[in-house]
């Protein structure tokens, strides 16, 4: 989206894209045993930020997931 909250469509290859997450964002798990469940990002694990700790909405348990 642009600063004015106008959606923009960009076509590119998936391997050229990178996801960015921030603490406090609400997320949904897309694959695996917990597919479809939602939660809140508690922290991103440094230094590579490929994993995050999430507080799951349903169970209120903390879970480490790959992002």
C-alpha positions as CSV (number, residue, x, y, z in Angstrom):
1,X,0.0,0.0,0.0
2,X,1.1,3.6,-0.5
3,X,1.2,6.2,2.2
4,X,-2.3,7.2,1.3
5,X,-3.5,3.6,1.9
6,X,-4.1,2.9,-1.8
7,X,-3.4,-0.7,-2.8
8,X,-0.7,-1.2,-5.3
9,X,-0.2,-4.4,-7.4
10,X,3.3,-5.5,-8.2
11,X,4.2,-8.6,-10.2
12,X,7.5,-10.3,-9.3
13,X,9.0,-13.8,-8.6
14,X,8.4,-15.1,-5.1
15,X,12.1,-15.7,-4.5
16,X,12.7,-12.0,-5.1
17,X,10.4,-11.0,-2.3
18,X,11.2,-10.7,1.5
19,X,8.7,-10.7,4.3
20,X,9.0,-8.1,7.1
21,X,7.3,-8.5,10.4
22,X,7.2,-6.3,13.5
23,X,6.5,-7.0,17.2
24,X,2.8,-6.6,17.9
25,X,1.6,-7.7,14.5
26,X,-1.2,-10.2,14.2
27,X,-0.3,-13.2,12.0
28,X,-1.9,-16.4,10.7
29,X,0.2,-19.6,10.4
30,X,0.0,-20.8,6.7
31,X,1.6,-24.3,6.9
32,X,2.2,-27.2,9.2
33,X,0.4,-28.6,12.2
34,X,-1.0,-25.3,13.4
35,X,-2.1,-24.1,9.9
36,X,-4.8,-21.5,10.1
37,X,-4.3,-20.5,13.7
38,X,-3.6,-16.9,14.6
39,X,-1.4,-15.1,17.1
40,X,0.5,-12.0,18.0
41,X,4.2,-11.6,17.4
42,X,6.0,-11.2,20.8
43,X,9.5,-10.9,19.5
44,X,11.8,-11.7,16.5
45,X,14.8,-13.8,17.3
46,X,18.1,-12.2,16.4
47,X,20.4,-12.1,14.6
48,X,18.8,-13.6,11.5
49,X,15.1,-12.9,12.3
50,X,14.0,-16.2,10.6
51,X,12.0,-17.2,13.7
52,X,9.6,-15.4,16.0
53,X,7.9,-16.1,19.3
54,X,4.1,-15.9,18.9
55,X,1.4,-15.8,21.5
56,X,-1.4,-18.0,20.1
57,X,-4.9,-16.5,20.2
58,X,-6.8,-19.7,21.1
59,X,-4.5,-21.4,23.6
60,X,-2.7,-18.3,25.0
61,X,0.5,-20.3,24.8
62,X,3.8,-19.1,23.4
63,X,5.1,-20.8,20.3
64,X,8.3,-20.4,18.3
65,X,7.7,-20.4,14.5
66,X,9.7,-20.0,11.3
67,X,8.9,-16.8,9.4
